[in-house]
Amino acid sequence: MKHYLLKYQYVEDYLEKRTPFRPDHFTLAKEAVAAGYLLLGGATENPADQGILIFKVSDKSLIEEFIFKDPYVQNGIVSSWEIKEWNVVVGSMLEV
């Protein structure tokens, strides 16, 4: 199992534009948490222009599947995204 960071870049006025898609976005995220592969996720503040999600998976195709199902991506709230493998060497919250 490896850790990955998923970085979303949001469109301008993201906070207003996300509203109709937010419940379905949260449903997808909660399903990924329940399945055990999404560990943490949230948006940056000041400015609220990015989302960062931390995954622990054996195959990053699960992350790609998450991205393509995400209502934020499907509806243009995410202008770009990037998956980065993350070499975790220490942590108190996460089992590395």
C-alpha positions in Angstrom: 0.0 0.0 0.0 1.2 3.5 -0.9 0.1 6.9 0.1 -0.9 9.4 -2.6 -1.8 13.1 -2.6 -4.6 14.2 -4.9 -4.5 17.9 -5.6 -7.5 19.6 -7.1 -7.2 23.1 -8.5 -10.6 24.8 -8.3 -12.2 27.4 -10.6 -12.7 31.0 -9.6 -15.7 31.4 -7.3 -15.5 27.8 -6.3 -17.3 28.3 -3.0 -20.4 29.5 -4.8 -20.2 27.2 -7.8 -19.8 24.0 -5.7 -23.1 24.3 -3.9 -25.4 22.1 -6.1 -22.7 19.4 -6.3 -21.5 19.4 -2.7 -23.9 16.7 -1.3 -22.9 14.2 -4.0 -19.2 15.1 -3.7 -19.4 14.3 0.1 -21.3 11.1 -0.6 -18.5 9.9 -2.9 -15.8 11.0 -0.3 -17.6 9.2 2.5 -17.9 6.0 0.5 -14.1 6.2 -0.2 -13.5 6.7 3.5 -15.8 3.7 4.4 -13.9 1.6 1.8 -10.7 2.5 3.7 -8.7 4.2 1.0 -9.4 7.9 1.5 -7.8 9.0 4.7 -8.2 12.8 4.7 -9.6 15.4 2.5 -10.4 19.1 2.5 -10.0 22.5 0.8 -7.4 25.1 1.4 -8.5 28.5 2.9 -7.5 32.0 2.2 -7.7 31.5 -0.7 -10.1 28.6 -1.1 -8.6 27.5 -4.4 -7.4 23.9 -3.9 -8.5 20.6 -2.5 -6.1 18.1 -1.0 -7.0 14.5 -0.5 -4.8 11.8 1.0 -5.3 8.2 -0.2 -3.7 4.9 0.9 -4.1 2.4 -1.9 -2.3 -0.5 -3.6 -3.3 0.7 -7.1 -3.7 4.4 -8.0 -6.4 3.5 -10.5 -8.8 3.7 -7.4 -7.9 7.4 -7.2 -8.4 7.9 -10.9 -11.8 6.2 -10.6 -12.7 8.5 -7.7 -11.7 11.5 -9.8 -13.8 10.6 -12.8 -16.9 9.9 -10.5 -16.5 13.2 -8.6 -19.3 15.6 -9.3 -16.8 18.5 -8.9 -14.7 17.1 -11.8 -17.8 16.2 -13.9 -19.3 19.7 -13.5 -16.2 21.8 -14.1 -15.5 22.9 -10.5 -12.1 21.3 -10.7 -10.0 23.0 -13.4 -7.1 20.5 -13.1 -5.9 17.7 -10.9 -2.7 16.0 -10.0 -1.8 12.7 -8.3 1.5 12.5 -6.5 3.0 9.5 -4.8 3.8 10.5 -1.2 6.7 8.9 0.7 5.4 9.0 4.3 8.2 8.5 6.8 6.6 9.5 10.0 3.1 10.2 11.4 1.0 10.0 14.5 -2.4 9.7 12.8 -1.6 7.3 10.0 -0.4 3.8 10.1 2.6 4.0 7.8 
